[in-house]
């Protein structure tokens, strides 16, 4: 998953009101959007 794809997934989760996002099977080597993930609280 690219950084851009990850940011899109995060944005979709935020827009849907999600408070949890399971990224365990996305083969991530970095998390370029960590600040965006924090906004899901």
WONOR-V371590 format. One record per residue. N is the residue number from 1. SS is DSSP state (H for helix, E for strand, L for the rest). OMEGA is omega in whole degrees, -180 to 180 (* if undefined). D_CENTER is the distance of its C-alpha to the mean C-alpha in Angstrom with 1 decimal. Layout:
n:N ss:SS omega:OMEGA d_center:D_CENTER
n:N ss:SS omega:OMEGA d_center:D_CENTER
This chain:
n:1 ss:L omega:179 d_center:10.8
n:2 ss:L omega:177 d_center:11.2
n:3 ss:H omega:179 d_center:9.4
n:4 ss:H omega:178 d_center:10.0
n:5 ss:H omega:179 d_center:8.7
n:6 ss:H omega:179 d_center:5.2
n:7 ss:H omega:178 d_center:5.6
n:8 ss:H omega:179 d_center:7.3
n:9 ss:H omega:179 d_center:5.2
n:10 ss:H omega:180 d_center:3.3
n:11 ss:H omega:178 d_center:7.0
n:12 ss:H omega:178 d_center:8.4
n:13 ss:H omega:179 d_center:7.3
n:14 ss:H omega:-179 d_center:8.7
n:15 ss:H omega:-179 d_center:11.6
n:16 ss:H omega:180 d_center:12.4
n:17 ss:L omega:-179 d_center:12.7
n:18 ss:L omega:175 d_center:10.5
n:19 ss:L omega:179 d_center:10.8
n:20 ss:L omega:180 d_center:9.4
n:21 ss:L omega:-179 d_center:6.6
n:22 ss:L omega:179 d_center:8.4
n:23 ss:L omega:-172 d_center:7.3
n:24 ss:L omega:-178 d_center:11.0
n:25 ss:L omega:-176 d_center:12.3
n:26 ss:L omega:178 d_center:10.2
n:27 ss:L omega:-179 d_center:12.7
n:28 ss:L omega:174 d_center:10.6
n:29 ss:L omega:177 d_center:13.2
n:30 ss:L omega:178 d_center:11.4
n:31 ss:L omega:-179 d_center:8.2
n:32 ss:L omega:-175 d_center:9.0
n:33 ss:L omega:-177 d_center:6.9
n:34 ss:H omega:178 d_center:7.7
n:35 ss:H omega:178 d_center:9.6
n:36 ss:H omega:178 d_center:7.2
n:37 ss:H omega:180 d_center:5.6
n:38 ss:H omega:-179 d_center:9.3
n:39 ss:L omega:179 d_center:10.0
n:40 ss:L omega:-179 d_center:9.0
n:41 ss:L omega:* d_center:12.2
